[in-house]
Amino acid sequence: MGKITGFMEFERVTPPYEAPASRLRHWKEFVPVLTDEQARIQGARCMDCGIPFCTHACPVNNVIPDWNDLVYRQDWRRALDVLLSTNNFPEFTGRICPAPCEAACTLNLNFEAVGIKSIEHAIIDRGWAEGWVVPQPPTRKTGKKVAVIGSGPSGLACAQQLARAGHGVSVYEKSNRIGGLLRYGIPDFKLEKAHIDRRVAQMEAEGVEFFPSTYVGRPEDAEDGLTVVTPEDLLEHHDAVVLAGGAEQPRDLPVPGRELRGVHFAMDFLRQQNKLNHGDRIARPISAKDKHVIVIGGGDTGSDCVGTSNRQGAASVTQFELMFKPPEAEDKMLTWPYWPIKLRTSSSHEEGCERDWAVGTQSFEGKGGKVEKLVAARLEWLRDKATGQLKMREVKDSRFEMPADLVLLAMGFVAPVRAVLDAFGIAVDGRGNAQASTDDYCSSRAKVFAAGDMRRGQSLVVWAIREGRQCARSVDEFLMGASVLPR
């Protein structure tokens, strides 16, 4: 693929980010798209490696070598066709996916991987700019109706595939705008929401109907101001229902002082800022301005809290991680082609953040019901000789305190909100997720399917897209007896 000797001639090209001092003054994206020539050179680095481990590592199985080669040859239109054959929304993944494909790149064994993610970004942005991305309404209607609950990446991918198969699709979303996690869970500086609006418009032209501010479940579980649709009503008027909501139950930190004002779940903080960026009014917004912020949790959500806090004007930002500090670089010969555990520094970290590892929070302290201080201790991780499992214990005399005006809990999510699953009478697995297999995505209740985070638990956007696409095929087979949708 690409130029046969390209990987020896050209170095990896990383788009130059806007400088931190500049990008902290706004909420827009700051990673430029590759120029045509940069993308061509990057595509030229794709090796004729024989077995494309990049495709295997990609959850949607993008045919990466093919569109790398097409970009090298500057055949952008065909490159877009290949890209869209496996991924409904590459403008999302080309911006926010961690790129497991690059970790699995054969070139990554000895050199730097091909910049697959940046090429994907360039292809889809070129496609939109040229007007090549257009609605694909079905040539015939089946007369079948499908309800999709949740408008995140899984729900949108499932809805688009089913609409293109000719089914009547209705998407129900409890938030006031469509997009789910994409809309309110990911900061605008990583994903501007115009990308979602553009896709929603395309899907509406393909026949999908959207119902925001609509809660599906029992009326007593709905927030005030929402339209309520019961599962019984939905099942009566649709031939199939897909549960594609997110894993929205956050992991809590039950320590003394948790009830103090100023201790919040990360997603409440991030969601409010995105709403403010949309022009919504928030009565008492959570603000990091002039505050000492502590983020508990070292993952992507924690990183998003760091970037958001800095843009709000925090006095200081510190991020704690329970686990030990990972190595600076992985042992590629040991881990390749799998996703390695290594130290990752995000663009938000580069904007200003103190990071610390193997820290366990003991309590929060404050006055007048407001948090002022965090008490923590150092941890050491030891491997149990009998089970091989890692276990933590507090390091003696290691307790310390830090000023904390705002604490953000970013420790992941444990399961979907049970109210919706219980309203449908769906069986759950040991982790509280909807019980359904990847063979057919059928739940324990007839006509009801489950996909995305609601089925697999907290995961990546690209995994949600994969599950939505596969679930759509299963629904199509259920309704029609056979399906031509790709799996």
C-alpha positions, 0 to 999 in steps of 0.5 A: 500500500502507498509508496513501497519505500515510503515508510523509509523515506518519510517521517510521521506528520503530526498536525501542529496544534494551536498554542495553549496560550491561544486555545485556552481563550476559546472553546473551538477545536484547535487541531488543524486538518492535514493539507493534501500534500501532508496527507499524501506523504502520510498515506505513502508511509503505509507499508505493504505489510501483508496482514493489516493489523490496523484493520483488526484493531479497529472496532469498526474494521476500517479498511485502512490500507486501502484508503491510505493508498487512495489518499497517496494517489490523491483519489479522495472520492474513492477514499471517502467511499471506502471510509464510509463503507465501515464507519457512519461518522468518521468525523467523530472518530477522526477527532476523538478516537484514541486510535487503537489502529495506530498502536497495531500498525506494523510500522509502529514496531520499529518506527512511528505508526502511520498517522491513520487518525489524521488521514481519516480526519482529512478524508471526511473533512474533504468529503464534506467540503466537496459536497460528497457526503449527501443523504442516502434515502432508501429506494423503497420503504418496508412499512416497518417501524423501529424506535431507537432510545438514545441519540449517542453514537450507537443510537445514531449509527443504528438509526441511520443504517435502519433508515437506509434499509427502508424502515421508519425510524424514530429516535428518542432522546431525553436531553434537549438536543440530539447527540447524547454523549457526543453532545454533552459529554465531550467538550467542544474543543475536542468535538464542535457540535456543528458536526453532530448537527450536520449529521442530524440534518442528513439523517432527517433527509434520510427519513429519521425522526428525532424526538428530543426532550423525551423520556422513555420509561415510567412517568415517575422516573422522568425529570420535570418538563420532559415528554414521557413515552411508556415502554408499552406505548412504544412497543405497541406502535413499533415493530422493534425497539433498540435500547442504545442509551449510555452507561450513565451511572457514575462511579461514586467515592463514598468517603467522609465529606462527600456531601460537601458543596463543591464535590461533583460528578465530572459529567455534571460539570462537563454537561453544564459547560456544553449547555452554556456554549449552546446558549442555555441558561444554568441557574447555578453553574459549576465553575472552576474560575479562580478555584483550586480544582482537583480531578479524581480519575486519570482517564479521558473524562478526567482529562476533559475536566482539566481542559474545561477547568483551565478554560474557565480560569482555574487557579490550579488544576491537579489530577489524581489517579488511583493506579501507579504511574505507567511507563513512559514507553511500552515494550512494543515487542511484548505488547504489539499489536494490542493497546499498550499501557503507557503514560499518555499526556493529552492536549489538556494536560499540556495546557496546565495540570499537575498529575499524581499517581497511586493516590487514594482519597481519604476524605474531604473537609470544609466549613459551612458545608463547602469543601476546602480541603482534600485528604489523601494518602500514597498507595503501593500496589502489590501482586498477590502471589496466590491469585496474581491480582494487584492489590493496593495498600496505604503507605505508612505515614504518607497522608497529605492534604491539598486545598480544594475548592472544586473536586470533580469525580471522573472515575468512570461509569458502572452501568446504565441507569436502571430505571429504563431497563427496569421499565422494559423488564429487561434482564441484566448481567452481573455488571448491571448492563442489558443482557444481550449477545453480539450474535443478535443483540436481542434482549430478554424481552421480545422485540427489544434489542440493546447495543452500545454502552447500555449493553457492553458498559462504558466504552469508546465512541468507535465501539458504540458505532460498531455495536449500533451498526451490527444491531441494525443488521440484527433488527433488519434480519428480525423484521425482514428475515434477511439483511443486506446491511453490513455487519 
